[in-house]
Amino acid sequence: MQNRIFFLLLPVLGALGLILSLGRVALDPSLSNVFYNADSLFFSVIYQELFLKSTANFLITLKGWIWTPALYFFPDLVQYFGLRTIYLFLGKGAWEATHLTYAFLQWSLVLFGILYLLKTVYKEEFGIQRSAVLLAFGYFAGSILFFFKKDLFVFLPGFHGGNLTSLSWAWAFYYQWEEKKNAKSFCVLAFFVFVFALSDLIFLPYYLVPLLSLHLFQLLRERNLLKAKRIAYFYFPIFLGIVFARIAYQALRKNPFVFFPGTLVSANVGNGSKTAKLEIYNLFHSFLVFTRENWIYLVVLLLCGTALYVLRKKEEEINARKSGVGREDEKERESLKEVREEDKVRKSREKEREVENTKSRELEFLFLSLGILVPVLFLCYGFSLGFTGREGIQEIGRYFGSILLSSLGLSFLVLRKLADHPNRRVALGILLLVLIGSLSLFSISQGIGLVYSSPKLDCLDKYARERNWKRGLASFWYVRPMRIFSQQKLEPDDYLYDLMLFYWQNNLSWFERKEQYRFAILDGLDEKKVIETFGQPKEVLNCENIKIFSFSEEDPSKSLKFVEENQEKINLWKLSNSRF
């Protein structure tokens, strides 16, 4: 009874440890700058515009939005909008609560997805104790990411983290279809492949490369035509889901409200080709960057792979000894019927072990391919499009989250083996309890809070309150945090360095408002171009060493002329993208 209570509390304490780690975000600038950066606030701004403003009208406000290449509908958008609606009762701290709850829910879905995959493949009930160990370890791993401030994109909306959430579930649905072969499992697999593929195109290589590699390896080993036909049959719902996702995406691109820009094009379009030697160097350099940034995961993959191999060999030795003992006992038995029954039971157990070993190898192959083969293909694909360079792949973390899930999945497989024995389960539970407790105490010692505060934003709000600012110019990285967290309800518009319109994660109506620009944040904007366009500022202010121009409200003519020019640019852009 005491053991049962201990194991019931273990994942709860692990989850609490992750919650305490999330509580550090508000008070640690290095965490809050990541959590509340412009990209992660895309859905926040959409929700604000659609539902929270006094002028909000769903269809009217929706028109003119420019989306990201990945749609992030599910699970990102659904989760975020649902959580923000739940927190409508909160005044201060509602956005922060939504973001932090989203992070916790996202990581929980990753963990339960892996657990569901293991239960589906092994066709067994894990039991409370073994499940508790796995979940506690998973939540501890999430806390470790916060401790080292690494790969926090997995906790955020709009950073391809939804792929890590959905992948294990999608693999589990495939195995269910492979086993049951009924209409329900067919439809479930096709539907979720459709939803996940529509939401993020990166889901497809994450999902298909390991699965196809596994089946190709099996075909090369067995060289069985019948098996090839069976595998092709099992891929039909996946193919159907992909086709419907493609059709739906093309339909969405033709809608009159939201502009979906589609996939990115090569960075070298229109540029002269470089020498082959330099390009090859760029590819190798990207591999080095990837290895340097993810060495800990590569070590985990190596250790887990070795541990699984050793544990399997030990199991085989133990089973062989048991089988030998069984045969010796048979000679001593007088009843032939008893010998036959024992032989039947032994063969049944050996068959079960063989099936389990086969499934274990399949899962190991899937997770290893996810952590090694998928990143290699991504790097080569980036090289072919010209995205490699002296600094490697841009924003390398968010596109290579597969290695994180791979490490976590293989760790679960190792712990599943270790937690088979009751004594080892207890030992693992105690060890995890100590580690979780230590990290929780560290989080508490660093301070815990909810409401996000930025000295730079506080400074801007102070100036806005004193000078009655509302509308301004800024670069992309300032606009969304200001629109969401400004106490003075500042509404800056994002521009490129040369004051060209930035058609990315914003609404065209922002640039069309007949309202004067009262300030310009020069971090990311060309100071000379700003003066040329708006004239000399009335004041030159400073926030955290960032220069800010304040313009007089007495002469709005230059600002309104700039807005008219924006309208012409927008009309031309709409025409070029068939948006009229």
N, C-alpha and C positions, 0 to 999 in steps of 0.2 A: 504493500500500500504506500509506504514511504517513497519507494522507488518510482511509483506511478506519479505521485504528486511532484516529485523532483523533475521528472521528465516532462510533465505537463507545464511546469513553470519555466523550463529551460528556453524554449523558443519565445515565450512571452518576454523573458528577460533580455533575450537577444534582440527582439523587436524594440524593446524599450531603450536598449543601448543605441540602436540606430536612430531612434527619435531624439535622444539626447545629442547625438552627433549632428543631426539636422538643426537642433537648437543653437548650435554654434554659428550658423550661417549669418544671422543678423548682426553678430558682434565681431565677426572676423572678416575684415575687408577682402582678404585674399579668397575667401569663400563666397562672400556676397557679390563680389565683382563678377564671379563666374555664374552664380545662380541667377542673378538679376541683370544679365547682360542683354543687349538689344535683341539677339536672335531668340533667346528663351522667352522673351516677352511678346512675341508675335501674336500668339493666341490671346494674350492679355489685352492687347490693343484692339484686336478684333471684337472681343467680348465687350470691352468698354464702349466701342463705337456702336455696336449692334443693340446693346441692351441697357446700358447705364446712363448714357447721355440723355438730357431732356429732349433733344431733337431726334432721338433714335427712332428709326422706322426700318424694320428688318430688310425689306426688299430695296428700299431707296438707299439705305446705308450700305447694303451689301454691294451695290453697283459701284464699279470703279476700283475694287480691291485688286491688288497685284500680289499673287500668291508666290510661294517658293516652288522650285522644280519638283520636290517631293510634296505630296499633298498632306501627309500626316493626319489623315482622317481618323484612322483607328490603329492603335488605341489612343494616340496623343490627343487629338481634338475632342473626342468623346469624353475621355477622362477629365480633361482640363475644364471643359464647359460644364460638365456635371458637378465637379468639385466647386467651381466658382459659384454656381447656382446655390449649392448647399451653404456656402459661406456668405450669402447675401445679407444675412442678419448681422454680420460683423460690419462695423464701421471702419475703424482703424485696424490695420493688420489683415484685412481680408485677402489682399493679393498675396501677401507672404504666406498666410495659412494655406491658400490654394497651392502655391508652388511647393511648399514643404510636404503637404499631404500627397500631392502628386508624386513627389520623389519617393515617399515611403510606399505608396501603392505600386508604383512602377517596379521598384525593386522586389516587392512581395510577389508580384506577378511573374517576375523572372524566376524566383525561387520555386514557387508552386508549379510553374511550368516545367521545370526540370524534374521535380518530384513526380508530377503527373506523367511525364514521359517515361521515367523509370518504372512506375507502377504499371503503365500500359505495356511496356516491352517485356517486363519480367512476369507479368500476369500474377502478381502476388500482392497481398496486403502487407505493407511495410510494418504495421504496428505502430503504436504511439511512441514507443521508446526510440526506435530507429528513425522515424520521421522527425522526432523532436531533435535528435542529434544533427540531422541534415539541415533542418531549418535554422537551428541555433547557429550552426557554422555559417550558413548563408547570410544571416543578419550580421554576424560578426565580420564577415568579409566586406559587407557594405560599410560598416563602421570603419574598417581598415582603409577603405578608399577615401573616406573623409579625413582620417588621421594623416594620411600621406598626401591628401588633396590631389588625388590622381583620378583621371577618367570620370570626372563628375558629370560629363555629358549624358551618361546613362540614366541619370536621375531627372533629366530636364526634358520638357516638351520641345519637339522640333529639332532634335539633334540626332536623329536616326536611332535613338535608344529604343523606340518602339519595336524595332527589328529584334532586339535581344529579348524583349518581352514576348513577342509572338512566335519566335522560332521553335522553341521546345514544344509549345502547344501544337504547332502545325506538324511537326514530326510525329507527335503522338497521334494526331488525327490520321496521318498516313498509315501508321502501324495498325490502328483500329480498322481502317478500310482494308488493309492487306489481310487481316485476320478474319473479319466478319463478312466482308464482300456483300453487304446488303445496301439497300437504297439509302438508309439513314446515314451510314458512315460515308457513302459516296457523296451525298449532298453536303454533309458537314465539311468534308475535306475540300470540295470544290468551292463552297461558299467562303471558307476562311482563306483559301489561297487567293480567291478573287478580292476579298477585302484587304488582305495584307499587301498583295501586289499592287493594288490600286493606290494604297496609302503611301507606299515607299518602294520605288523600283529596286533599291538595294536589297530588299527582302529576297528577291529571286535568286541572286548568286549565293546569298547566305544559305538559302533553303536548298537549292538544287545542286550546287557544286558538291557538297558532301554526299548527298543522296545518290546522285549520278555516279560519283566516283566509287562509292560502295558497290553499287550494282554492276558497274563496269568491271571492277575487280573480281566480283563473283563470277561474272560471265567468262572472263578470261581464264579463271581458274577451272571452272567446270565445263566450259564449252558445250553448253546444252541449249539447243535451239528452243526446246519447250520452255525452259526457264526464261529465255529472252522474250518469248511471247507473253509469258505471265507477267514479267516486269513491265512490258509495254502496256499491258492491260491495266496494271495498277497505276500507271501514270496518267491514265485518261482523265480522271477528275482534276488532276493538277493542270493538265493542258487546257481543260475546259475553263477552269478558274482564271488562267492567264489570258485566254482569249476574251472572256467577258470583261476582265479588267482593262484590256486594251480598248475594247469597244466603248466601255464607260468613260475611259479617259479621253478618248477622241470626242465623245459627246460633251463632256465637261469643257473641253477647250473651245467648243463652239457656243457656249452659253453667253448671253449678253451682259451678264452681271460681273462675274469675276474672271480676271485674266490669269490663266495658268500657263506659265512660260515654257513648260516642258523640260526636256533634259538639257543639260549643259553641252556646249560644243567644244571642240578642240581649242586649246589656248593658243595654238600655233596657226589658226586660220588667218590668212593674210600676211603672215610673217614669213620671212625667208627661212629656209631650212638651215639647220646648223650642221656642223660636221658630225659624221657618225661617231667619231671618237668622243666628242663632247656629250652627245646624247647617251652613249653607253655609260659614260662616267656619271651622268645624271641618274641613270637607272640604279647603278651600284650605290651611289650616294643615298638614294631614297631607301634602299635596303638597309644601309647603315643607320639612317635616321630611324627607321622602323624598329630595328634591333635595339638601338640605344633607348628608345622610348618605351619599349615593351619587353625589356630583358627579363623582368621579374616574371612575366607570364610565360616566357619561353622556358625559364627555369622550372616553373610549376608544371608545365607540360612534360618536361623531361622527368621530373621526380614522380609525377603521377603515372606516367607511362611505365616507368621502371617498377614502381610499387605494384601496379596492376599485374605486371608480368610475374613478379616474384610471388605475389599472393596466389595467382592462378597455378603456378608450379607447385606451391606448397599444398594447395587443395588437391591437385592431381596425385601427389605422393601419398597424401592421407587416404584418398579414395582407393588408390591402388593397394595400400596396406589392408584397408578394410575388406576389399574384395578378396585378397589373398587369405585373410583370416576366415572369411565366409566359406571359401572352398575347402579349407582344412576341416571346418566344422561339419561340412556336408559328409565327409568320410565317416565321421563318428555317429551320424544319425542312422537309426535303424529304419525309419519310415521313408519309403521312396516318395510318397505323396508330400511329406514335409519338405523333402529336398527340392521337389519341383516348385512348391509354393515359395520357398526361400529364393530359388533361382529366378522365379518370375518377378518377385519384389525387387531383387537386386538389379535385374535388367531394366525394370521400370525406372528405378532411381538413377541408373547410369544414363538412361535416355533423357531423363529430366535434366541431369547435370550437363549432358551434351548440348541440349537445347539452350540451357541457361548460358553456357560458355559461348555458344554461337551468338546469342543475343548480346552478351557482354562485349564480344569482339566487335559487333556491329556498332554499338553505341560508342565504344572507344574509337572506332574508325571515323564515325560521324564527327565527334568532338575534335579529334586530332586534325581531320581535314578542315574543319571550321577554323581552327587556330593556326594552321600552317598553309594549307593549299589556297584557301580563300584570300588571305592577305597577299600571297605571292601573285595570284591572278589579278588582284586589285592594283598592285604596284606595276605589273606589266601593262595593264590596261591604261593606267594613268600615264605611263611612259609613252604608249602609242598615241595618246591624245595630246601629249606635250605638257602635262601637268607636273612633270618632274623638273627639278632645277637644283640650284646650289643648296637650297634649304630643304630639299626633299619634297614630299607631297604636302601641299597646304592643308592646314587643319587635319593633321594625320589621325588624331585620336578618334574623332567622331565617325570616320569612315572605316576604321579598323577595330571596331568594338567586338568583332567576332572572336578575337583572341581572348578577350575578357570572359565571354560566355564559354568559350572552349575550356579555359582554365577552371572555371567554376563547375562546369559539367563533369570534367574528369575528376575533380576533387570530390564531387558527390559520389562518383563511382567507387573511388578508393574508400571513402567513409562508409559507404554501404557494405563493402566487404569487411572492413574493420569492426563495424557495429553489429556483425552477425553474432558475436559472442557476448553474453551478458556482462561479463567482467570488463571486457573492453569497452562496452557501451557506457558503463558507469564511469570508467576512467576518462573516456572522451568527454562525457558530460561534465565531470568535475573540472577538467582542463578548460573546456569552453566557458564554464561559469567563471573561472578565475580570469580568463582573458577578457570576457565581456565586462566583468566588474571593473577591471583595470581601465579599460577604455572609457567606461561610463564615468568613472571618477575623474579621469582626465578631462572629459567633456565638461563636467560640472565645474572643475577648477578653472576652465577657460572662460566660463560665463555662458549663460543660455538666455536667449531672448527670442522675440517674434518679430517686432516691428523693425523694419529696415530703415537705416538712416545713413545718409552720405553727406560728408562735409561740403562737397562740391554742390550737391543738390540743395542743401540748406542755404548755402551762399546765394545760389541763383534765386531761390524763393525769397530771400531777404531783399534782393535787388528788385524782384518782380513786385513785391508788396510796396516798396518805396516808390517805384516808378510806374506802377500800373501796367506792367507788361502782360501780354497775353500770347501774341504770336511772334515767332522768331525763326531764325535760320540756324541750323546746326548740321553736323555730320551724322551719319547713320547711327553711330554708337551712342550718341547723346539723346536722340529723339524719343525712343521708346521708354527708357527709364524715366525721363522727364514727364512724359505724358501719363505714365502710370503712378509715379510716386510723388510728383510735385504737389505740395499742399496748396499752391496758388493756381493749380489747374493750368499750368503752362502748356501751350500747344505749338511746339516748334515743328518745322517741316525739314525733312532731310534732303540735303543737296550734296552733290559731288564737289570735289576740290575747286573746280572752275565754275561752280554755281549752276551746272547742268542738272536737270531733274534726275533723281535716282529712282528708277522704276523697280522697286524691290521692297516687298513686305509693307506696302503703304497703300493709301487710297488717293486716286487722282484728284478727288474733290478737295484734298488738303491744299493743293497748289492753286486751285481755282477760286478760293475764297477772296472776296473783295474786302480784304482787311489788311491794314498796314503792318509791315514787319517792324517791330520795335527794338529788336536786339539780334545780335549775331554772335554765336560762340565760334571763335576763330580756330579752335583746335580741329583741324581737318578741312578748313576752308581757306581759300587764297585771300589774304588780307587786301592785296592790291585790287583784286577783282571785286571784293565787297565794297571798297571805297569808290571804285569806278562806277559801280551799279547804284549804290545808295547815297553816295556823297560822304563827306566827312562826318564822323559820329559826333553826337552831342557830348558824349562822355566815353572814356576808355576805362573800363573796370577790370577787375582781376578776381578770379576765384580759383584758389589752389594752383596758382601760377598759370592759369589759363586766361588769355586775353579775351575780353568781351566788349563789343561795341554796343552802345545804347544810342538809338536814333530818336530825334525829336518827333513828337507827334503832331507838331504844328504844320509840317510840310510833307504830306503823304504821297505827293505826286510821283516821285521816283519809285516808291514801293509799289504803287498801283500800276505804273507802267511795266514794272518787272512782272507783275501778276498777269498782265495782258500778254506779255511775251511768253509767259509760261503756257497760257491757253493756246497760243499758236503752236508751241512745241508739242503740247499734248494732242492737239488735233492731227498734227503730222504723224505723231507716234501711233495714234489710233488708226490712221489711214494705212500705215505701213504694216500694222498687225491685224487688219480687217476687223477693227472694233467698232466701226460706225454701223 
